[in-house]
Amino acid sequence: MILDTVIDRIRSVPFVLVGTQIEKRLIPRIEYVNENGTNFMPMPLHVAEQFAKRIGASKYLECSEITGEGLDEVFEETFEIGYKHALEQKRGYRRRSSTIEQTKGRKSSCITQ
């Protein structure tokens, strides 16, 4: 499954699952037909949130491509999650590099048995 491949490759990177076309959930009991002629129903919110947890998403957000509802929140929340991750990565890099700097002037020794 392509989802498994993607998740394996981004295991250490936070990601957000975004549901679109939320306006379709507001119209009850209507079945939609996609381009292939397959009927489908909008996914309930709780099912989408459970799926996001199952695949390891940092957050589940929704927006409407037609009305623009939730679009600002998607960009703001996604940016915030990415920015926090970048800061954590930078702090970790600084810690590693400062440890290397601290040990540069020292004589190193190796003990073997």
DSSP file (Angstrom, degrees, kcal/mol; ACC not computed):
  #  RESIDUE AA STRUCTURE BP1 BP2  ACC     N-H-->O    O-->H-N    N-H-->O    O-->H-N    TCO  KAPPA ALPHA  PHI   PSI    X-CA   Y-CA   Z-CA
    1    1 A M     >        0   0    0      0, 0.0     4,-1.4     0, 0.0     3,-0.4   0.000 360.0 360.0 360.0 137.6    0.0    0.0    0.0
    2    2 A I  H  >  +     0   0    0      1,-0.2     4,-2.4     2,-0.2     5,-0.2   0.836 360.0  61.2 -63.7 -33.2    1.4    3.4   -0.9
    3    3 A L  H  > S+     0   0    0      1,-0.2     4,-2.6     2,-0.2    -1,-0.2   0.907 102.4  51.5 -61.2 -41.8    0.4    4.8    2.5
    4    4 A D  H  > S+     0   0    0     -3,-0.4     4,-2.3     1,-0.2    -1,-0.2   0.903 109.7  50.1 -61.4 -41.6    2.7    2.4    4.3
    5    5 A T  H  X S+     0   0    0     -4,-1.4     4,-1.7     2,-0.2    -2,-0.2   0.923 111.9  47.3 -63.1 -45.4    5.6    3.3    2.0
    6    6 A V  H  X S+     0   0    0     -4,-2.4     4,-1.5     1,-0.2    -2,-0.2   0.934 112.2  49.3 -62.5 -46.7    5.1    7.0    2.7
    7    7 A I  H  < S+     0   0    0     -4,-2.6     3,-0.2     1,-0.2    -1,-0.2   0.889 108.9  53.2 -62.8 -39.8    4.8    6.5    6.4
    8    8 A D  H >< S+     0   0    0     -4,-2.3     3,-0.7     1,-0.2    -1,-0.2   0.876 110.5  47.7 -61.7 -37.2    8.0    4.5    6.5
    9    9 A R  H 3< S+     0   0    0     -4,-1.7    -1,-0.2     1,-0.2    -2,-0.2   0.737 119.3  37.3 -78.6 -22.5    9.9    7.2    4.7
   10   10 A I  T >< S+     0   0    0     -4,-1.5     3,-2.0    -3,-0.2    -1,-0.2   0.044  73.9 131.2-116.1  26.8    8.7   10.0    6.9
   11   11 A R  T <  S+     0   0    0     -3,-0.7    -1,-0.1     1,-0.3    -2,-0.1   0.819  78.6  39.8 -51.0 -39.1    8.7    8.2   10.2
   12   12 A S  T 3  S+     0   0    0     -3,-0.2    -1,-0.3    -4,-0.1    -2,-0.1   0.432 101.6  84.8 -93.7   1.6   10.6   11.0   12.1
   13   13 A V  S <  S-     0   0    0     -3,-2.0     2,-0.1     0, 0.0    69,-0.1  -0.899  78.6-126.9-107.8 126.5    8.8   13.9   10.4
   14   14 A P        -     0   0    0      0, 0.0     2,-0.3     0, 0.0    43,-0.1  -0.414  31.9-176.3 -69.0 145.3    5.5   15.1   11.7
   15   15 A F        -     0   0    0     41,-0.3    43,-3.2    -2,-0.1    44,-0.8  -0.969  19.6-135.3-141.4 159.1    2.6   15.3    9.3
   16   16 A V  E     -a   59   0A   0     -2,-0.3     2,-0.5    41,-0.2    44,-0.2  -0.937  12.2-141.3-116.2 132.7   -1.0   16.5    9.2
   17   17 A L  E     -a   60   0A   0     42,-2.3    44,-2.4    -2,-0.4     2,-0.5  -0.841  21.9-161.4 -92.0 126.7   -3.8   14.6    7.7
   18   18 A V  E     -a   61   0A   0     -2,-0.5     2,-0.4    42,-0.2    44,-0.2  -0.940   7.2-156.1-116.9 123.3   -6.2   17.0    6.0
   19   19 A G  E     -a   62   0A   0     42,-3.0    44,-2.4    -2,-0.5     3,-0.2  -0.809  17.0-165.4 -93.0 134.7   -9.8   16.2    5.1
   20   20 A T        +     0   0    0     -2,-0.4    44,-0.2    42,-0.2    42,-0.0  -0.621  59.3  43.0-113.5 174.8  -11.3   18.2    2.3
   21   21 A Q    >   +     0   0    0     42,-0.2     3,-1.6    -2,-0.2     4,-0.4   0.870  58.6 161.0  59.1  42.1  -14.8   18.8    1.0
   22   22 A I  G >>  +     0   0    0     41,-1.2     3,-1.0     1,-0.3     4,-0.7   0.720  63.0  74.0 -66.3 -18.6  -16.3   19.1    4.5
   23   23 A E  G 34 S+     0   0    0      1,-0.2     4,-0.5     2,-0.2     3,-0.5   0.787  86.6  63.8 -64.5 -24.5  -19.3   20.8    3.0
   24   24 A K  G X4 S+     0   0    0     -3,-1.6     3,-0.5     1,-0.2    -1,-0.2   0.778  95.4  58.1 -71.1 -24.9  -20.5   17.4    1.7
   25   25 A R  T <4 S+     0   0    0     -3,-1.0    -1,-0.2    -4,-0.4    -2,-0.2   0.770  96.8  63.2 -73.4 -24.2  -20.8   16.1    5.3
   26   26 A L  T 3< S+     0   0    0     -4,-0.7    -1,-0.2    -3,-0.5    -2,-0.2   0.704  88.6  74.0 -74.5 -19.1  -23.3   18.9    6.1
   27   27 A I  S X  S-     0   0    0     -3,-0.5     3,-0.8    -4,-0.5    -1,-0.1  -0.832  88.8-137.5 -96.1 103.8  -25.8   17.6    3.5
   28   28 A P  T 3   +     0   0    0      0, 0.0     3,-0.1     0, 0.0    -2,-0.1  -0.266  67.1   0.1 -70.2 145.6  -27.2   14.5    5.2
   29   29 A R  T 3  S+     0   0    0      1,-0.2     2,-0.5    -4,-0.1    -4,-0.1   0.726  85.7 135.8  59.1  30.8  -27.8   11.1    3.6
   30   30 A I    <   -     0   0    0     -3,-0.8     2,-0.4    -6,-0.2    -1,-0.2  -0.935  44.6-146.1-108.4 130.0  -26.7   12.0    0.1
   31   31 A E        -     0   0    0     -2,-0.5     2,-0.3    10,-0.1    10,-0.2  -0.788  14.9-150.1 -92.2 136.1  -24.5    9.5   -1.8
   32   32 A Y  E     -B   40   0B   0      8,-2.7     8,-2.4    -2,-0.4     2,-0.5  -0.715   1.6-143.7-103.3 156.1  -22.0   11.0   -4.0
   33   33 A V  E     -B   39   0B   0     -2,-0.3     6,-0.2     6,-0.2     2,-0.0  -0.981  13.9-150.6-120.9 127.7  -20.6    9.5   -7.2
   34   34 A N    >   -     0   0    0      4,-2.2     3,-1.8    -2,-0.5     6,-0.0  -0.160  41.7 -81.3 -85.8-172.7  -16.9   10.0   -8.2
   35   35 A E  T 3  S+     0   0    0      1,-0.3    -1,-0.1     2,-0.1    -2,-0.0   0.792 129.2  55.2 -61.5 -29.4  -15.4   10.1  -11.7
   36   36 A N  T 3  S-     0   0    0      2,-0.1    -1,-0.3     1,-0.0     3,-0.1   0.477 118.8-108.5 -83.6  -1.5  -15.4    6.3  -11.9
   37   37 A G  S <  S+     0   0    0     -3,-1.8     2,-0.4     1,-0.3    -2,-0.1   0.589  71.8 143.9  84.9  11.1  -19.1    6.0  -11.1
   38   38 A T        -     0   0    0      1,-0.0    -4,-2.2     0, 0.0    -1,-0.3  -0.697  47.1-130.2 -87.1 132.7  -18.5    4.6   -7.6
   39   39 A N  E     +B   33   0B   0     -2,-0.4     2,-0.3    -6,-0.2    -6,-0.2  -0.537  32.8 171.5 -77.2 146.0  -20.8    5.7   -4.9
   40   40 A F  E     -B   32   0B   0     -8,-2.4    -8,-2.7    -2,-0.2     3,-0.0  -0.989  24.6-141.3-151.4 156.9  -19.4    7.0   -1.6
   41   41 A M        -     0   0    0     -2,-0.3   -10,-0.1   -10,-0.2   -16,-0.1  -0.899  38.3 -96.4-114.5 147.0  -20.5    8.7    1.6
   42   42 A P        -     0   0    0      0, 0.0   -21,-0.0     0, 0.0   -20,-0.0  -0.341  46.0-108.1 -59.7 143.6  -18.5   11.4    3.4
   43   43 A M        -     0   0    0      1,-0.1   -18,-0.1     2,-0.1     5,-0.0  -0.575  33.2-114.6 -76.1 131.5  -16.4   10.0    6.2
   44   44 A P     >  -     0   0    0      0, 0.0     4,-2.1     0, 0.0     3,-0.4  -0.330  24.3-117.6 -62.8 148.7  -17.6   10.8    9.7
   45   45 A L  H  > S+     0   0    0      1,-0.2     4,-2.5     2,-0.2     5,-0.2   0.899 112.4  52.6 -56.3 -46.3  -15.3   13.1   11.7
   46   46 A H  H  > S+     0   0    0      1,-0.2     4,-1.9     2,-0.2    -1,-0.2   0.842 109.0  50.6 -64.0 -32.0  -14.6   10.5   14.4
   47   47 A V  H  > S+     0   0    0     -3,-0.4     4,-2.3     2,-0.2    -1,-0.2   0.909 110.7  49.0 -69.9 -42.2  -13.6    7.9   11.8
   48   48 A A  H  X S+     0   0    0     -4,-2.1     4,-2.3     2,-0.2    -2,-0.2   0.903 111.3  49.6 -63.5 -41.4  -11.2   10.4   10.2
   49   49 A E  H  X S+     0   0    0     -4,-2.5     4,-2.0     2,-0.2    -1,-0.2   0.893 110.7  49.9 -65.6 -39.5   -9.7   11.3   13.5
   50   50 A Q  H  X S+     0   0    0     -4,-1.9     4,-2.4    -5,-0.2    -2,-0.2   0.902 110.4  50.4 -64.2 -40.6   -9.2    7.6   14.4
   51   51 A F  H  X S+     0   0    0     -4,-2.3     4,-2.1     2,-0.2    -2,-0.2   0.912 107.9  52.9 -63.4 -42.6   -7.5    7.0   11.0
   52   52 A A  H  X>S+     0   0    0     -4,-2.3     5,-2.6     1,-0.2     4,-0.5   0.913 111.2  46.8 -59.5 -43.2   -5.2   10.0   11.6
   53   53 A K  H ><5S+     0   0    0     -4,-2.0     3,-1.0     3,-0.2    -1,-0.2   0.921 109.6  54.5 -62.7 -43.9   -4.1    8.5   14.9
   54   54 A R  H 3<5S+     0   0    0     -4,-2.4    -2,-0.2     1,-0.3    -1,-0.2   0.860 110.9  43.7 -61.7 -37.1   -3.7    5.1   13.4
   55   55 A I  H 3<5S-     0   0    0     -4,-2.1    -1,-0.3    -5,-0.1    -2,-0.2   0.487 118.5-109.5 -89.3  -1.5   -1.3    6.3   10.8
   56   56 A G  T <<5 +     0   0    0     -3,-1.0   -41,-0.3    -4,-0.5    -3,-0.2   0.705  55.4 166.6  87.1  20.1    0.6    8.5   13.2
   57   57 A A      < -     0   0    0     -5,-2.6    -1,-0.2    -6,-0.2   -41,-0.2  -0.414  38.9-136.0 -67.5 144.1   -0.5   12.0   12.0
   58   58 A S  S    S-     0   0    0    -43,-3.2     2,-0.3     1,-0.2   -42,-0.2   0.829  83.0  -7.4 -67.1 -31.9    0.3   14.8   14.4
   59   59 A K  E     -a   16   0A   0    -44,-0.8   -42,-2.3    -7,-0.1     2,-0.5  -0.990  59.6-132.0-160.7 155.6   -3.1   16.2   13.8
   60   60 A Y  E     +a   17   0A   0     -2,-0.3     2,-0.3   -44,-0.2   -42,-0.2  -0.981  32.0 172.9-115.2 126.3   -6.3   15.9   11.7
   61   61 A L  E     -a   18   0A   0    -44,-2.4   -42,-3.0    -2,-0.5     2,-0.3  -0.891  14.9-151.5-128.6 159.3   -7.7   19.0   10.2
   62   62 A E  E     +a   19   0A   0     -2,-0.3     2,-0.3   -44,-0.2   -42,-0.2  -0.953  15.8 167.2-131.8 152.1  -10.5   19.7    7.8
   63   63 A C        -     0   0    0    -44,-2.4   -41,-1.2    -2,-0.3     2,-0.5  -0.965  30.8-120.6-152.3 168.7  -11.3   22.4    5.2
   64   64 A S     >  -     0   0    0      5,-2.1     4,-1.5    -2,-0.3     7,-0.2  -0.968   7.6-160.3-115.9 124.8  -13.6   23.1    2.3
   65   65 A E  T  4 S+     0   0    0     -2,-0.5    -1,-0.1     2,-0.2   -45,-0.0   0.728  94.1  46.3 -73.8 -19.7  -12.1   23.7   -1.1
   66   66 A I  T  4 S+     0   0    0      1,-0.1    -1,-0.1     3,-0.1    -2,-0.0   0.928 125.6  23.9 -86.8 -51.9  -15.3   25.5   -2.2
   67   67 A T  T  4 S-     0   0    0      2,-0.1    -2,-0.2     1,-0.0     3,-0.1   0.679  95.2-128.6 -90.2 -18.3  -16.1   27.8    0.8
   68   68 A G    ><  +     0   0    0     -4,-1.5     3,-1.8     1,-0.3     4,-0.5   0.479  50.5 159.1  82.5   1.6  -12.5   28.1    2.1
   69   69 A E  T 3   +     0   0    0      1,-0.3    -5,-2.1     2,-0.1    -1,-0.3  -0.383  68.7   6.3 -61.4 130.2  -13.8   27.2    5.6
   70   70 A G  T 3> S+     0   0    0     -7,-0.2     4,-2.1    -2,-0.1    -1,-0.3   0.358  94.8 115.6  81.8  -5.7  -10.9   25.9    7.8
   71   71 A L  H <> S+     0   0    0     -3,-1.8     4,-2.1     1,-0.2     5,-0.2   0.917  75.4  48.6 -65.0 -44.5   -8.3   26.7    5.2
   72   72 A D  H  > S+     0   0    0     -4,-0.5     4,-2.9     1,-0.2     5,-0.2   0.916 111.1  51.6 -60.4 -42.6   -6.5   29.3    7.3
   73   73 A E  H  > S+     0   0    0      1,-0.2     4,-2.9     2,-0.2     5,-0.4   0.897 106.8  53.9 -61.9 -40.5   -6.5   26.9   10.2
   74   74 A V  H  X S+     0   0    0     -4,-2.1     4,-2.1     1,-0.2     5,-0.2   0.945 113.6  41.5 -59.3 -48.4   -4.9   24.1    8.1
   75   75 A F  H  X S+     0   0    0     -4,-2.1     4,-2.4     2,-0.2    -2,-0.2   0.925 117.7  46.6 -66.9 -44.1   -2.0   26.4    7.0
   76   76 A E  H  X S+     0   0    0     -4,-2.9     4,-2.4     2,-0.2    -2,-0.2   0.940 116.2  43.2 -64.7 -48.1   -1.5   27.9   10.5
   77   77 A E  H  X S+     0   0    0     -4,-2.9     4,-2.4    -5,-0.2     5,-0.2   0.908 115.2  49.5 -65.3 -42.6   -1.6   24.6   12.4
   78   78 A T  H  X S+     0   0    0     -4,-2.1     4,-2.4    -5,-0.4    -1,-0.2   0.914 111.8  48.6 -64.3 -42.6    0.6   22.9    9.8
   79   79 A F  H  X S+     0   0    0     -4,-2.4     4,-3.0    -5,-0.2     5,-0.2   0.929 110.9  51.1 -61.2 -45.0    3.1   25.7    9.8
   80   80 A E  H  X S+     0   0    0     -4,-2.4     4,-2.5     1,-0.2    -2,-0.2   0.914 111.2  47.2 -60.8 -44.4    3.2   25.6   13.7
   81   81 A I  H  X S+     0   0    0     -4,-2.4     4,-2.0     1,-0.2    -1,-0.2   0.923 115.4  45.9 -63.4 -44.4    3.8   21.9   13.8
   82   82 A G  H  X S+     0   0    0     -4,-2.4     4,-2.4    -5,-0.2    -2,-0.2   0.891 112.4  50.6 -65.4 -40.2    6.5   22.1   11.1
   83   83 A Y  H  X S+     0   0    0     -4,-3.0     4,-2.4     2,-0.2    -2,-0.2   0.917 110.0  49.3 -65.5 -44.1    8.2   25.1   12.8
   84   84 A K  H  X S+     0   0    0     -4,-2.5     4,-2.3    -5,-0.2    -1,-0.2   0.903 111.4  50.2 -61.6 -40.8    8.2   23.3   16.2
   85   85 A H  H  X S+     0   0    0     -4,-2.0     4,-2.4     2,-0.2    -2,-0.2   0.918 109.6  50.6 -63.5 -43.3    9.8   20.3   14.6
   86   86 A A  H  X S+     0   0    0     -4,-2.4     4,-2.4     1,-0.2    -2,-0.2   0.905 110.3  49.8 -62.5 -41.1   12.4   22.4   12.9
   87   87 A L  H  X S+     0   0    0     -4,-2.4     4,-2.7     2,-0.2    -1,-0.2   0.914 110.3  50.2 -63.4 -42.5   13.3   24.1   16.2
   88   88 A E  H  X S+     0   0    0     -4,-2.3     4,-2.3     1,-0.2    -2,-0.2   0.904 111.3  48.9 -62.1 -41.1   13.6   20.7   18.0
   89   89 A Q  H  X S+     0   0    0     -4,-2.4     4,-2.1     2,-0.2    -1,-0.2   0.911 111.8  49.0 -64.1 -42.1   15.9   19.5   15.2
   90   90 A K  H  X S+     0   0    0     -4,-2.4     4,-2.5     2,-0.2    -2,-0.2   0.910 110.9  49.8 -65.3 -42.8   18.0   22.6   15.4
   91   91 A R  H  X S+     0   0    0     -4,-2.7     4,-2.4     1,-0.2    -1,-0.2   0.914 110.7  50.1 -61.9 -43.3   18.3   22.3   19.2
   92   92 A G  H  X S+     0   0    0     -4,-2.3     4,-2.1     1,-0.2    -1,-0.2   0.887 110.6  49.9 -61.9 -39.5   19.3   18.6   18.9
   93   93 A Y  H  X S+     0   0    0     -4,-2.1     4,-2.7     2,-0.2    -2,-0.2   0.906 110.0  50.6 -65.8 -42.3   22.0   19.6   16.4
   94   94 A R  H  X S+     0   0    0     -4,-2.5     4,-2.7     2,-0.2     5,-0.2   0.904 109.4  51.2 -62.6 -41.1   23.3   22.3   18.6
   95   95 A R  H  X S+     0   0    0     -4,-2.4     4,-1.8     2,-0.2    -1,-0.2   0.928 112.7  45.4 -62.1 -44.7   23.5   19.9   21.6
   96   96 A R  H  X S+     0   0    0     -4,-2.1     4,-1.8     1,-0.2    -2,-0.2   0.924 115.5  46.1 -65.2 -43.9   25.5   17.4   19.5
   97   97 A S  H  X S+     0   0    0     -4,-2.7     4,-2.3     1,-0.2    -2,-0.2   0.854 110.6  52.7 -70.9 -32.9   27.8   20.0   18.0
   98   98 A S  H  X S+     0   0    0     -4,-2.7     4,-2.2     2,-0.2    -1,-0.2   0.865 108.0  52.0 -69.7 -33.7   28.4   21.6   21.4
   99   99 A T  H  X S+     0   0    0     -4,-1.8     4,-1.4    -5,-0.2    -2,-0.2   0.901 110.2  48.6 -65.6 -40.4   29.4   18.2   22.8
  100  100 A I  H  X S+     0   0    0     -4,-1.8     4,-0.6     1,-0.2     3,-0.2   0.917 110.9  50.6 -64.2 -43.5   31.8   17.8   20.0
  101  101 A E  H >< S+     0   0    0     -4,-2.3     3,-0.9     1,-0.2     4,-0.5   0.890 107.8  53.6 -61.6 -39.8   33.3   21.2   20.6
  102  102 A Q  H 3< S+     0   0    0     -4,-2.2     3,-0.3     1,-0.2    -1,-0.2   0.818 111.6  45.0 -66.1 -30.7   33.7   20.5   24.3
  103  103 A T  H 3< S+     0   0    0     -4,-1.4     3,-0.5    -3,-0.2    -1,-0.2   0.474  88.5  89.8 -93.2  -2.0   35.7   17.3   23.6
  104  104 A K  S << S+     0   0    0     -3,-0.9    -1,-0.2    -4,-0.6    -2,-0.1   0.905  90.2  42.9 -63.2 -43.2   37.9   18.8   20.8
  105  105 A G  S    S+     0   0    0     -4,-0.5    -1,-0.2    -3,-0.3     2,-0.1   0.609  97.5  95.1 -81.2 -10.7   40.7   20.0   23.2
  106  106 A R  S    S-     0   0    0     -3,-0.5     2,-0.4    -4,-0.2    -3,-0.0  -0.457  79.5-115.2 -82.8 150.4   40.8   16.8   25.3
  107  107 A K        -     0   0    0     -2,-0.1     2,-0.3     1,-0.0    -1,-0.1  -0.699  34.1-143.3 -79.5 133.6   43.0   13.9   24.8
  108  108 A S        -     0   0    0     -2,-0.4     2,-0.3    -4,-0.1    -4,-0.0  -0.734  17.8-172.9 -99.7 149.2   41.0   10.9   23.9
  109  109 A S        -     0   0    0     -2,-0.3     2,-0.4     2,-0.0    -2,-0.0  -0.961  12.2-149.2-137.3 156.6   41.8    7.4   25.0
  110  110 A C        -     0   0    0     -2,-0.3     2,-0.6     2,-0.0    -2,-0.0  -0.993   6.1-156.1-129.2 130.8   40.4    4.1   24.2
  111  111 A I        +     0   0    0     -2,-0.4     2,-0.3     2,-0.0    -2,-0.0  -0.924  18.2 174.7-108.8 124.6   40.2    1.2   26.6
  112  112 A T              0   0    0     -2,-0.6    -2,-0.0     1,-0.1     0, 0.0  -0.913 360.0 360.0-125.2 155.9   40.0   -2.3   25.1
  113  113 A Q              0   0    0     -2,-0.3    -1,-0.1     0, 0.0    -2,-0.0   0.356 360.0 360.0-121.7 360.0   40.1   -5.7   26.7
